[in-house]
Amino acid sequence: MAEKLTEARATAATVSGGRDEQTFKDAGCPGLGLRVRSSGAKSWVFVFRPVGAGRQAAPRRVLLGKFPAVSLAAAREAARKFSGQVASGRDPAVERREAKRREKATLETALNSYERNLHSRQVVNKQAIMSTLRRGLASLMNRDIAELTRADFVEKIDAVFDSGRKGAAADLRKHCRSLCEWAVSSGIAPYNVLAGLRMPKMTRAQRMEAEENGRALSEEEIRKVWKAAGQLGSLGGLIRLGLVTGFRRNELAGLEWSDVLPDRIMLPGGERTKTGAAHAVPLTPLMQAVLSVQPRGSGAGTKKLVPVKGKAAKAKLKGGNDLIFRSSKTDGPISGWNRLLPRAATLSGVEFRLHDLRRTTRTLLSQLGVAEDIAELCIGHRRADLVARYNKDDAWPQRVEAFKLLDEKLSAIVEHNVGNVVALSAKREAVR
């Protein structure tokens, strides 16, 4: 039964009969009710049935605010407003849900929420994913994600593809599809407009081209690239260390002095590696030679050679930059690979990609007779699912032996006298 509510009656209202909550209808304003919970919390609600729905339809509710923060007079005013909307055929409950959805449904806001989702799921490459999405979809940021069409996404993907960045286009396609699927599961989009979107099946010519793109360098090419790297500063050091370790580009670019331990280079897990698992390589003489000539410090006038062994290798420069390979312009991480690598190719006379160095490392390990399982572990590949479940041996002694063979092979190829280089580096440090 409805009764004319007052502020005093609302204040005194309590739940009776052991129920969890109870709604007291206001006879002074049709549709208005005071919902009281057993905990004592109270809120104003507007209860209605859409026009034409009939008495059999379940009533709908719109929350008007908590009591006593919202007064009885304010609640009645809001309820009368909603009554007028219902009388004109509108559904305030649906409209409010839609308004709330729109608040978080612009692509920019949705991407921020998606990034938090990736973080909570501990997705390793979330930074690369979000960078790809934000750059590729930059002009759509103010659009409602629920109103974006398949054509909108495809246009952006094709634009990246037409610019010659085929790999980037494939990444954008994949990440957009995952974003749309998440938007559906989050309730901010009705369906995945990219469901079923796949790359066209490769033609025979495309398959042959793809096979030719990824390659390992010949011994003569290794010599040329190694020699040219000596003229490229930090980038050259990164290239050389890439050959002797098999690290990926981002792993090399993010490498810090604190990662260099007395007997190994240790990449922590998480975002520092592609797989998310920690990865280590034994510290060989050739690696030491490459690292020993890298400047240490941050800012002009502070660069000097620092030994890579012992505590000096593990200690971070206080208040400075701990990166091993730093940009000569920003003193931060190296970037602008599309501009830097052509210079390396021109100086060496060898057309190569940074990932080709990793392929070269892996190919040399195979040529040296290293077992497939060990060679894969050496470059940070994870064992297949079933094998990984049962084989927990990290095969460290075998990996040490594999990198010893690789070190000797590369030293012979580049005609590098490791002992002389290390001695020269130590002599320079003593003079300084």
C-alpha positions in Angstrom: 0.0 0.0 0.0 1.2 3.5 -0.9 1.4 6.2 1.8 2.3 9.8 1.5 5.9 9.9 2.6 7.5 12.6 4.7 11.1 13.2 5.6 10.4 12.0 9.1 8.7 8.8 7.8 11.6 8.2 5.4 14.1 8.6 8.2 12.3 6.1 10.5 11.6 3.5 7.8 13.0 0.0 8.5 12.8 -3.4 6.9 10.3 -5.7 8.5 9.6 -9.4 8.4 13.2 -10.5 8.1 13.4 -9.4 4.5 16.6 -8.2 2.8 15.0 -5.0 1.5 11.6 -3.3 1.3 10.2 -0.5 -0.9 7.8 2.1 0.5 5.7 3.7 -2.2 4.9 7.4 -2.1 1.2 8.2 -2.5 2.2 11.8 -3.1 4.0 11.0 -6.4 3.1 7.9 -8.5 6.1 5.7 -9.3 8.3 7.1 -6.5 9.5 4.7 -3.8 12.0 4.5 -1.0 14.0 1.3 -1.1 15.3 0.3 2.4 17.9 -2.4 2.9 18.3 -4.5 6.0 21.7 -2.9 6.4 20.0 0.5 6.9 21.0 1.9 3.5 18.1 3.9 1.8 17.7 5.2 -1.8 15.0 6.7 -3.9 13.8 4.7 -6.9 11.3 5.4 -9.8 9.3 2.3 -10.6 7.4 2.1 -13.9 6.2 -0.1 -16.8 6.8 1.0 -20.4 3.7 2.3 -22.2 1.9 -0.5 -23.9 3.7 -3.2 -22.0 0.7 -4.1 -19.9 0.4 -5.3 -16.3 2.1 -8.6 -17.1 5.4 -6.8 -17.9 8.0 -6.8 -15.1 8.4 -3.3 -13.6 11.6 -1.4 -14.2 13.4 0.8 -11.8 15.6 3.9 -12.1 17.8 4.8 -9.2 17.3 8.5 -8.2 19.8 8.8 -5.4 20.5 7.9 -1.9 18.5 9.2 1.1 19.1 11.6 2.9 21.6 13.0 0.4 18.7 13.4 -2.0 15.7 15.0 -0.3 12.1 13.9 -0.7 11.3 17.0 -2.6 14.2 16.4 -5.1 13.2 12.8 -5.5 9.6 13.7 -6.3 10.7 16.3 -8.9 12.9 13.7 -10.6 10.1 11.1 -10.5 7.6 13.5 -12.2 10.2 14.2 -14.9 10.6 10.5 -15.6 6.8 10.0 -15.5 6.5 12.5 -18.3 9.1 10.6 -20.3 7.3 7.3 -19.8 4.0 8.9 -20.9 5.6 10.0 -24.1 6.7 6.5 -24.9 10.3 6.7 -23.7 12.0 4.2 -21.4 14.2 6.1 -18.9 15.8 2.9 -17.7 17.0 2.0 -21.1 18.1 5.6 -21.8 20.1 5.7 -18.6 21.8 2.4 -19.4 22.7 3.7 -22.8 24.0 7.0 -21.4 26.2 5.1 -19.0 27.4 2.9 -21.8 28.3 5.9 -23.9 30.3 7.4 -21.1 32.8 4.5 -21.4 32.2 3.6 -25.0 34.3 6.2 -26.9 37.2 4.4 -28.5 39.7 6.4 -26.4 38.0 5.5 -23.2 37.5 1.9 -24.3 41.2 1.6 -25.1 42.1 2.8 -21.6 39.8 0.1 -20.1 41.2 -2.5 -22.5 44.7 -1.7 -21.4 43.7 -2.2 -17.8 42.2 -5.5 -18.8 45.4 -6.6 -20.5 47.4 -5.5 -17.4 45.2 -7.5 -15.0 45.6 -10.6 -17.3 49.3 -10.1 -17.2 49.6 -10.0 -21.0 53.3 -9.6 -21.7 53.2 -7.5 -24.8 50.5 -5.1 -23.8 52.6 -2.1 -24.5 53.1 -3.1 -28.1 49.4 -4.0 -28.5 48.2 -0.7 -27.2 50.8 1.3 -29.2 49.6 -0.5 -32.4 45.9 0.2 -31.6 46.4 3.9 -30.6 48.5 4.7 -33.7 46.4 2.7 -36.2 43.1 4.0 -34.9 44.1 7.6 -33.9 41.5 9.3 -36.1 38.6 7.3 -34.5 39.3 8.1 -30.9 36.1 10.2 -30.3 33.8 7.7 -32.0 31.5 5.4 -30.1 33.0 1.9 -30.4 29.5 0.4 -30.8 29.0 2.6 -33.9 32.3 1.7 -35.6 31.7 -0.5 -38.6 33.8 -3.2 -40.1 34.6 -0.8 -42.9 36.0 1.7 -40.4 38.5 -0.8 -39.1 39.3 -2.3 -42.5 40.1 1.2 -43.9 42.7 1.8 -41.1 44.2 -1.7 -41.6 44.4 -1.2 -45.3 46.1 2.2 -44.9 48.9 0.6 -42.8 49.2 -2.2 -45.4 49.4 0.2 -48.3 52.2 2.1 -46.6 54.3 -1.0 -47.0 54.1 -2.2 -43.4 52.6 -5.6 -44.0 53.6 -7.0 -40.6 52.2 -3.9 -38.8 48.9 -4.3 -40.8 48.6 -7.9 -39.7 49.2 -6.9 -36.1 46.6 -4.2 -36.3 44.1 -6.6 -37.8 44.7 -9.1 -35.0 44.6 -6.6 -32.2 41.4 -4.9 -33.5 39.6 -8.2 -33.6 40.6 -8.9 -30.0 39.6 -5.4 -28.9 36.1 -5.8 -30.5 35.6 -9.2 -28.9 36.5 -7.7 -25.5 34.1 -4.8 -26.1 31.2 -7.3 -26.7 32.0 -9.2 -23.5 32.2 -5.9 -21.6 28.8 -4.8 -22.8 29.9 -1.7 -24.7 29.3 -3.1 -28.1 26.5 -5.3 -29.3 28.6 -7.6 -31.5 32.0 -8.1 -32.9 32.0 -6.3 -36.3 35.4 -8.0 -37.1 34.2 -11.5 -36.4 35.6 -13.8 -39.1 38.1 -11.2 -40.4 41.2 -13.0 -41.5 44.1 -12.3 -43.8 43.5 -13.5 -47.3 45.1 -16.8 -48.1 48.6 -16.4 -49.3 49.3 -17.0 -53.0 52.3 -19.1 -54.1 54.2 -16.0 -54.9 53.5 -14.5 -51.5 54.6 -17.7 -49.7 57.9 -17.7 -51.7 58.4 -14.0 -50.8 57.8 -14.7 -47.1 60.3 -17.5 -47.1 62.9 -15.3 -48.7 62.3 -12.3 -46.3 63.6 -14.1 -43.2 67.2 -15.3 -43.7 70.5 -16.0 -41.9 73.6 -14.0 -42.9 76.5 -15.8 -44.6 79.9 -15.7 -43.0 81.1 -13.0 -45.4 77.9 -10.9 -44.5 78.6 -11.4 -40.8 82.1 -10.0 -41.3 80.8 -6.9 -43.2 78.0 -6.2 -40.7 80.4 -6.6 -37.7 82.9 -4.2 -39.3 80.3 -1.6 -40.2 78.8 -1.8 -36.7 82.0 -0.4 -35.3 81.1 2.9 -36.9 77.5 3.1 -35.6 78.0 3.8 -31.9 75.3 2.3 -29.6 73.4 0.9 -32.5 76.6 -0.9 -33.6 77.0 -2.4 -30.2 73.4 -3.5 -30.2 73.9 -5.2 -33.6 77.0 -7.0 -32.4 75.5 -8.2 -29.2 72.4 -9.3 -31.1 74.6 -11.7 -33.2 76.4 -13.2 -30.2 73.3 -13.6 -27.9 70.3 -14.1 -30.3 68.3 -11.5 -28.3 65.3 -9.9 -29.9 65.3 -6.2 -30.8 63.3 -5.0 -27.8 65.3 -7.2 -25.5 68.5 -5.6 -26.7 67.1 -2.0 -26.7 65.9 -2.5 -23.1 69.1 -4.2 -21.8 70.5 -2.6 -18.6 73.8 -2.9 -16.9 72.1 -4.5 -13.9 71.2 -7.4 -16.3 74.9 -8.2 -16.7 76.0 -10.6 -14.0 79.4 -12.1 -13.5 78.6 -15.3 -15.5 75.5 -14.4 -17.6 73.2 -11.8 -19.1 69.9 -12.2 -17.3 66.7 -10.9 -18.8 64.0 -10.8 -16.2 60.5 -12.0 -17.1 57.4 -10.0 -17.6 57.5 -7.3 -20.3 61.2 -7.6 -20.9 60.9 -10.7 -22.9 58.4 -11.8 -25.6 57.4 -15.0 -23.8 57.1 -13.3 -20.4 59.6 -15.9 -19.0 63.0 -15.0 -17.7 65.9 -15.8 -20.1 69.6 -15.9 -19.6 72.6 -16.5 -21.8 76.1 -17.4 -20.6 78.5 -14.4 -20.6 81.1 -15.2 -23.2 84.4 -13.4 -24.0 83.0 -11.9 -27.2 80.0 -10.6 -25.3 82.3 -9.1 -22.7 84.4 -7.5 -25.5 81.2 -5.9 -27.0 80.0 -4.7 -23.6 83.3 -3.4 -22.4 83.5 -0.6 -25.0 79.9 0.7 -24.4 79.8 4.1 -22.6 78.4 4.1 -19.1 76.6 7.0 -17.6 74.0 9.7 -18.4 74.6 13.0 -20.0 77.6 14.7 -21.6 80.9 14.4 -19.8 79.9 11.3 -17.8 80.5 8.6 -20.4 83.3 6.2 -19.6 84.2 2.6 -20.0 83.1 0.4 -17.0 84.0 -3.3 -16.4 81.1 -5.6 -16.8 82.2 -8.0 -14.1 81.5 -8.0 -10.4 79.6 -5.4 -8.5 80.2 -2.7 -11.1 78.1 -4.6 -13.6 75.2 -5.0 -11.2 75.1 -1.5 -9.7 72.9 1.1 -11.3 74.2 4.6 -11.7 72.3 6.6 -9.1 70.0 9.1 -10.7 71.3 8.1 -14.2 70.4 6.0 -17.2 71.1 2.3 -16.7 70.6 1.4 -20.3 73.5 -0.2 -22.1 72.5 1.0 -25.6 71.3 4.6 -25.5 70.2 7.0 -28.1 72.9 9.6 -28.9 70.2 12.2 -29.2 67.9 11.5 -26.2 70.2 9.4 -24.0 67.1 7.2 -23.7 66.2 3.9 -25.5 67.1 3.7 -29.2 64.2 4.2 -31.5 63.5 5.1 -35.2 64.6 1.7 -36.5 63.3 2.4 -40.0 65.7 5.3 -40.2 68.7 3.7 -38.4 68.9 0.3 -40.1 69.1 1.5 -43.7 72.3 3.3 -42.6 73.7 0.1 -41.2 72.8 -1.7 -44.4 74.5 1.0 -46.5 77.7 1.0 -44.5 77.9 -2.8 -44.5 76.6 -3.4 -48.0 74.3 -6.0 -46.6 70.5 -5.8 -46.6 69.4 -7.2 -43.3 66.8 -6.9 -40.5 67.6 -7.0 -36.9 65.6 -10.3 -36.6 67.9 -11.7 -39.3 70.7 -11.6 -36.6 68.6 -13.8 -34.4 68.1 -16.2 -37.3 71.8 -16.2 -37.9 72.5 -17.1 -34.3 70.1 -19.9 -34.4 71.4 -21.2 -37.8 75.0 -21.1 -36.5 74.0 -23.2 -33.4 72.5 -25.8 -35.7 75.6 -25.8 -37.9 77.8 -26.3 -34.8 75.9 -29.5 -34.0 73.9 -28.1 -31.0 70.8 -30.2 -30.3 67.5 -28.7 -31.5 66.1 -28.5 -28.0 69.2 -26.8 -26.6 69.4 -24.4 -29.5 65.8 -23.4 -29.0 66.5 -22.7 -25.3 69.6 -20.7 -26.2 67.5 -18.1 -28.1 64.7 -18.0 -25.6 62.1 -20.2 -27.2 59.8 -22.0 -24.9 59.4 -25.8 -25.1 56.2 -27.1 -26.6 53.3 -27.4 -24.1 53.4 -31.0 -23.3 57.2 -31.1 -23.1 57.3 -28.0 -20.9 54.9 -29.6 -18.5 57.2 -32.5 -17.8 60.7 -31.4 -18.6 61.8 -28.8 -16.1 65.5 -29.1 -16.8 66.9 -25.7 -17.9 69.9 -27.4 -19.5 72.2 -24.7 -18.4 75.5 -26.6 -18.7 74.6 -27.6 -22.3 73.7 -24.0 -23.1 77.0 -22.8 -21.7 78.8 -25.3 -24.0 76.6 -24.2 -27.0 77.5 -20.5 -26.5 81.1 -21.4 -26.1 81.1 -23.0 -29.5 79.1 -20.0 -30.9 81.6 -17.6 -29.4 84.6 -19.4 -30.9 82.8 -19.6 -34.3 81.9 -15.9 -34.4 85.3 -14.8 -33.2 86.9 -16.8 -36.0 84.5 -15.3 -38.6 85.0 -11.7 -37.6 88.8 -12.4 -37.0 88.3 -10.9 -33.5 91.1 -11.3 -30.9 89.0 -11.3 -27.8 92.0 -11.4 -25.5 93.5 -8.3 -27.0 90.2 -6.3 -27.0 89.6 -7.1 -23.3 93.2 -6.2 -22.4 92.9 -2.9 -24.4 89.6 -2.1 -22.7 91.2 -2.7 -19.2 94.2 -0.6 -20.2 91.9 2.3 -21.2 90.0 2.1 -18.0 93.2 2.2 -16.0 94.4 5.3 -17.8 91.0 7.0 -17.2 
